[in-house]
């Protein structure tokens, strides 16, 4: 099992934010990332929204970084750990721009980037950015194919409904071959089908140890599964968010921080079929306490699941 650590201080999502994070700045965020880099965590996960509709600010918070900029800064501040956008809405950027951004940071950092992406879900955010919300699934599928073409072909050529290009050279190419891993988010059947057909992994939202086996069984029946089964990443968050699909709180979100609770969660997810987990530290009062906790987790928990 592999372990992704939420990069603290990059959002202020009300159900899960720790008291110290609301006032965190660059110094705290970089210190946290460098600490994780010295340990054995596999990824830092980076949240993203480009704008937050006022009507959703109370439920979701107002602070969300831009994913590629944050990844670039954190990759420059670290040496080993990989970055994972968790999650970047693919329809918001022209795929050639996104391909160039990712290839640039990945090339300079020697790999170390995984694209976590999905169709997006905030309709008002789509409206502000001028992207058709109702076509987001088709756009995402096409953009995924365009990204792969841009990353892998010496002379990329792509003709689609939403984007077309030819007679161009796009370099640098990514270090990771054939391209940076792509993990697809979303809980719907369409998202799972997209993950199997076009992705290298699946990063669902609000999926638990109880519901995960049914999802995996459904994906096993989808075209393309057999070719990827041995290398397909299934990453599930250990945070049991007590919210609905629209981020409306149904009660308090409790994040386990004690040994017994953490082990119980991980054992349940591993048994259910997760190959990796995304961990958000508990709501501790200070950065120092949080650094101690991620160090404890690295020393006491992670070795038991390697």
VEXDREN-2710 file (C-alpha; in Angstrom, 1 decimal):
% VEXDREN-2710
k/r/px/py/pz
1/UNK/0.0/0.0/0.0
2/UNK/1.2/3.5/-0.8
3/UNK/0.4/6.7/1.1
4/UNK/-0.5/10.2/0.0
5/UNK/-0.5/13.0/2.5
6/UNK/-2.7/16.0/2.2
7/UNK/-0.6/19.2/1.7
8/UNK/-1.9/21.2/4.7
9/UNK/-2.6/24.9/4.4
10/UNK/-3.6/25.0/0.8
11/UNK/-7.4/25.1/1.5
12/UNK/-9.7/26.0/4.3
13/UNK/-12.3/23.3/3.7
14/UNK/-14.6/23.6/6.8
15/UNK/-15.2/19.9/7.6
16/UNK/-11.5/19.1/7.9
17/UNK/-9.4/22.2/8.4
18/UNK/-7.2/22.2/11.5
19/UNK/-7.1/25.3/13.7
20/UNK/-3.5/26.3/12.7
21/UNK/-4.2/26.0/8.9
22/UNK/-6.5/29.1/8.7
23/UNK/-3.5/31.3/9.4
24/UNK/-0.9/29.3/7.6
25/UNK/1.3/31.0/5.0
26/UNK/4.2/30.0/2.8
27/UNK/6.6/29.3/5.6
28/UNK/4.3/26.9/7.3
29/UNK/3.3/25.2/4.1
30/UNK/6.9/24.7/3.0
31/UNK/8.0/23.4/6.3
32/UNK/5.2/20.8/6.3
33/UNK/6.1/19.7/2.8
34/UNK/9.8/19.5/3.6
35/UNK/9.1/17.4/6.6
36/UNK/7.0/15.0/4.6
37/UNK/9.8/14.8/2.0
38/UNK/12.2/13.6/4.6
39/UNK/9.9/10.8/5.6
40/UNK/8.5/8.0/3.4
41/UNK/5.2/9.5/2.2
42/UNK/4.7/8.8/-1.5
43/UNK/2.7/11.9/-2.5
44/UNK/1.6/15.3/-1.3
45/UNK/-2.0/15.9/-2.5
46/UNK/-2.9/19.4/-3.8
47/UNK/-6.5/20.6/-3.9
48/UNK/-7.7/23.1/-6.5
49/UNK/-10.6/25.4/-7.4
50/UNK/-10.0/28.4/-9.6
51/UNK/-12.9/30.4/-8.2
52/UNK/-15.4/29.6/-5.4
53/UNK/-19.0/30.5/-6.0
54/UNK/-20.3/32.7/-3.1
55/UNK/-23.2/30.3/-2.6
56/UNK/-20.7/27.5/-1.8
57/UNK/-18.2/29.4/0.2
58/UNK/-19.7/28.5/3.6
59/UNK/-19.8/24.8/2.8
60/UNK/-16.4/24.5/1.0
61/UNK/-14.3/27.4/2.2
62/UNK/-12.7/30.2/0.2
63/UNK/-9.1/29.3/0.0
64/UNK/-8.1/26.9/-2.8
65/UNK/-4.8/27.1/-4.6
66/UNK/-4.1/26.7/-8.3
67/UNK/-2.9/23.2/-8.6
68/UNK/0.0/23.5/-11.0
69/UNK/1.5/26.6/-9.4
70/UNK/1.4/25.0/-6.0
71/UNK/2.9/21.8/-7.4
72/UNK/5.8/23.7/-8.9
73/UNK/6.6/25.5/-5.7
74/UNK/6.4/22.4/-3.6
75/UNK/8.5/20.4/-6.1
76/UNK/11.1/23.1/-6.0
77/UNK/11.1/22.9/-2.2
78/UNK/11.4/19.1/-2.0
79/UNK/13.7/16.4/-3.4
80/UNK/11.9/13.1/-3.3
81/UNK/8.2/13.2/-2.8
82/UNK/5.7/13.2/-5.7
83/UNK/2.8/15.7/-6.2
84/UNK/-0.7/14.7/-6.9
85/UNK/-3.4/17.2/-7.9
86/UNK/-6.5/16.2/-5.8
87/UNK/-8.4/17.1/-7.9
88/UNK/-7.8/19.3/-11.0
89/UNK/-11.0/19.9/-13.1
90/UNK/-9.8/19.0/-16.6
91/UNK/-12.2/21.1/-18.7
92/UNK/-10.9/24.4/-17.3
93/UNK/-7.6/24.5/-19.3
94/UNK/-6.8/24.0/-23.0
95/UNK/-5.0/20.6/-23.1
96/UNK/-1.9/21.9/-24.8
97/UNK/-1.4/24.5/-22.1
98/UNK/-2.0/21.9/-19.4
99/UNK/0.3/19.4/-21.2
100/UNK/3.1/22.1/-21.3
101/UNK/2.6/23.1/-17.7
102/UNK/2.8/19.5/-16.4
103/UNK/5.7/18.5/-18.7
104/UNK/7.6/21.6/-17.6
105/UNK/7.4/21.0/-13.8
106/UNK/7.8/17.3/-14.2
107/UNK/10.8/17.6/-16.5
108/UNK/12.6/20.0/-14.2
109/UNK/11.8/18.0/-11.0
110/UNK/12.8/14.7/-12.6
111/UNK/9.3/13.2/-12.7
112/UNK/7.4/13.4/-9.4
113/UNK/4.0/14.5/-10.7
114/UNK/0.7/12.6/-10.9
115/UNK/-2.3/14.2/-12.5
116/UNK/-5.4/13.7/-10.4
117/UNK/-8.3/15.0/-12.5
118/UNK/-12.0/14.8/-13.0
119/UNK/-14.9/16.5/-14.9
120/UNK/-15.6/19.1/-12.2
121/UNK/-18.8/19.7/-10.3
122/UNK/-19.4/23.4/-9.5
123/UNK/-21.6/24.7/-12.3
124/UNK/-21.1/28.3/-11.3
125/UNK/-17.3/27.8/-11.6
126/UNK/-17.8/26.6/-15.2
127/UNK/-20.0/29.6/-16.0
128/UNK/-17.4/32.1/-14.8
129/UNK/-14.7/30.4/-16.8
130/UNK/-16.9/30.1/-19.9
131/UNK/-16.8/26.3/-20.1
132/UNK/-20.0/24.5/-21.0
133/UNK/-21.0/22.5/-17.9
134/UNK/-23.3/20.1/-19.7
135/UNK/-20.5/19.0/-22.0
136/UNK/-17.8/18.5/-19.3
137/UNK/-17.8/14.7/-19.6
138/UNK/-17.2/14.7/-23.4
139/UNK/-14.6/17.5/-23.0
140/UNK/-12.7/15.6/-20.3
141/UNK/-12.5/12.4/-22.4
142/UNK/-11.2/14.3/-25.4
143/UNK/-8.8/16.4/-23.4
144/UNK/-7.3/13.2/-21.8
145/UNK/-6.6/11.8/-25.3
146/UNK/-5.1/15.1/-26.4
147/UNK/-2.8/15.3/-23.4
148/UNK/-1.5/11.8/-24.1
149/UNK/-0.9/12.8/-27.8
150/UNK/1.0/15.9/-26.8
151/UNK/3.1/14.1/-24.3
152/UNK/4.1/11.0/-26.4
153/UNK/4.2/12.0/-30.1
154/UNK/7.2/13.6/-31.7
155/UNK/4.8/15.5/-34.0
156/UNK/1.5/15.6/-32.2
157/UNK/-1.6/15.5/-34.3
158/UNK/-5.1/15.5/-32.8
159/UNK/-8.5/16.3/-34.4
160/UNK/-11.4/16.5/-32.0
161/UNK/-14.7/18.2/-31.4
162/UNK/-13.3/20.6/-28.8
163/UNK/-9.6/20.8/-29.7
164/UNK/-7.5/20.2/-32.8
165/UNK/-3.8/20.6/-33.5
166/UNK/-1.2/19.5/-36.0
167/UNK/2.2/20.4/-37.4
168/UNK/3.5/21.3/-33.9
169/UNK/6.4/20.3/-31.7
170/UNK/5.8/20.2/-28.0
171/UNK/8.8/19.8/-25.7
172/UNK/10.1/19.1/-23.1
173/UNK/8.5/15.7/-22.9
174/UNK/7.7/14.3/-19.4
175/UNK/10.4/12.2/-17.7
176/UNK/7.8/9.5/-16.7
177/UNK/7.0/7.2/-19.6
178/UNK/4.8/6.9/-21.5
179/UNK/3.4/9.9/-19.6
180/UNK/2.8/11.1/-16.1
181/UNK/0.2/8.8/-14.3
182/UNK/-3.4/10.0/-14.6
183/UNK/-5.8/9.2/-11.8
184/UNK/-9.5/9.9/-12.4
185/UNK/-11.8/11.2/-9.7
186/UNK/-15.5/10.8/-9.4
187/UNK/-18.0/8.2/-8.0
188/UNK/-20.3/7.8/-10.9
189/UNK/-20.3/4.8/-13.3
190/UNK/-19.1/7.2/-16.0
191/UNK/-16.1/8.2/-13.9
192/UNK/-15.2/4.6/-13.2
193/UNK/-15.5/3.8/-16.9
194/UNK/-13.3/6.8/-17.7
195/UNK/-10.7/5.7/-15.2
196/UNK/-10.5/2.2/-16.6
197/UNK/-10.5/3.4/-20.2
198/UNK/-8.2/6.4/-20.0
199/UNK/-6.6/6.5/-16.6
200/UNK/-4.0/4.7/-14.6
201/UNK/-6.0/4.9/-11.3
202/UNK/-9.2/5.9/-9.6
203/UNK/-9.5/8.4/-6.7
204/UNK/-13.1/8.5/-5.6
205/UNK/-14.9/10.8/-3.2
206/UNK/-17.1/9.6/-0.3
207/UNK/-16.3/5.9/-1.0
208/UNK/-15.8/3.8/2.1
209/UNK/-14.5/0.3/2.9
210/UNK/-18.1/-0.8/2.8
211/UNK/-18.9/0.5/-0.7
212/UNK/-15.5/0.1/-2.3
213/UNK/-15.7/-3.7/-3.2
214/UNK/-18.9/-3.1/-5.2
215/UNK/-17.2/-0.3/-7.2
216/UNK/-14.1/-2.5/-7.9
217/UNK/-16.4/-5.4/-9.0
218/UNK/-18.1/-3.0/-11.4
219/UNK/-14.8/-1.8/-12.9
220/UNK/-13.6/-5.3/-13.4
221/UNK/-16.4/-5.8/-15.9
222/UNK/-15.5/-2.8/-17.9
223/UNK/-13.6/-2.9/-21.2
224/UNK/-9.9/-2.3/-20.6
225/UNK/-9.7/-3.5/-17.0
226/UNK/-7.7/-6.7/-17.7
227/UNK/-4.9/-4.8/-19.4
228/UNK/-4.5/-2.6/-16.3
229/UNK/-5.5/-4.7/-13.4
230/UNK/-2.0/-5.3/-12.1
231/UNK/-1.0/-1.7/-12.2
232/UNK/-4.2/0.2/-11.6
233/UNK/-4.1/2.5/-8.5
234/UNK/-7.2/2.7/-6.3
235/UNK/-6.7/5.5/-3.8
236/UNK/-9.3/6.1/-1.1
237/UNK/-9.2/8.9/1.5
238/UNK/-9.1/7.8/5.1
239/UNK/-11.1/10.8/6.1
240/UNK/-14.7/9.8/6.7
241/UNK/-16.3/13.1/5.6
242/UNK/-19.8/13.6/7.0
243/UNK/-21.0/15.6/4.1
244/UNK/-23.3/15.0/1.1
245/UNK/-22.3/15.1/-2.6
246/UNK/-22.7/18.9/-2.5
247/UNK/-20.4/19.4/0.5
248/UNK/-23.3/20.2/2.8
249/UNK/-22.4/19.0/6.3
250/UNK/-24.6/16.3/7.8
251/UNK/-22.6/16.3/11.1
252/UNK/-19.1/16.6/12.3
253/UNK/-16.3/15.0/10.3
254/UNK/-14.1/13.1/12.6
255/UNK/-10.5/12.3/11.5
256/UNK/-8.9/9.4/13.4
257/UNK/-5.5/10.3/14.9
258/UNK/-5.0/7.5/17.4
259/UNK/-3.2/4.2/16.6
260/UNK/-6.2/1.9/17.0
261/UNK/-8.5/4.1/14.9
262/UNK/-5.9/4.6/12.1
263/UNK/-5.0/0.9/11.9
264/UNK/-8.7/-0.1/11.8
265/UNK/-9.3/2.3/8.9
266/UNK/-6.3/1.2/6.9
267/UNK/-7.0/-2.5/7.4
268/UNK/-10.6/-2.1/6.3
269/UNK/-9.6/-0.2/3.2
270/UNK/-6.8/-2.6/2.3
271/UNK/-9.1/-5.5/2.7
272/UNK/-11.8/-3.8/0.5
273/UNK/-9.3/-3.4/-2.3
274/UNK/-7.6/0.0/-1.9
275/UNK/-4.0/0.0/-3.2
276/UNK/-3.2/3.4/-1.7
277/UNK/-4.8/6.0/0.7
278/UNK/-5.0/9.7/1.0
279/UNK/-4.4/10.8/4.6
280/UNK/-5.4/14.1/6.1
281/UNK/-4.0/14.8/9.6
282/UNK/-6.4/15.2/12.5
283/UNK/-7.6/18.7/13.5
284/UNK/-4.6/19.5/15.8
285/UNK/-4.1/22.9/17.2
286/UNK/-0.6/23.7/16.0
287/UNK/1.8/23.0/13.2
288/UNK/4.3/21.5/15.6
289/UNK/1.7/18.9/16.7
290/UNK/0.8/18.1/13.1
291/UNK/4.5/17.6/12.2
292/UNK/4.9/15.3/15.1
293/UNK/1.8/13.4/14.0
294/UNK/2.9/12.8/10.4
295/UNK/6.3/11.7/11.7
296/UNK/4.6/9.3/14.1
297/UNK/2.4/8.0/11.3
298/UNK/5.5/7.5/9.1
299/UNK/7.4/5.5/11.7
300/UNK/4.6/3.5/13.4
301/UNK/1.9/3.0/10.7
302/UNK/3.3/3.1/7.2
303/UNK/5.8/0.2/7.7
304/UNK/3.1/-2.1/8.7
305/UNK/1.4/-1.8/5.2
306/UNK/4.4/-1.7/2.9
END
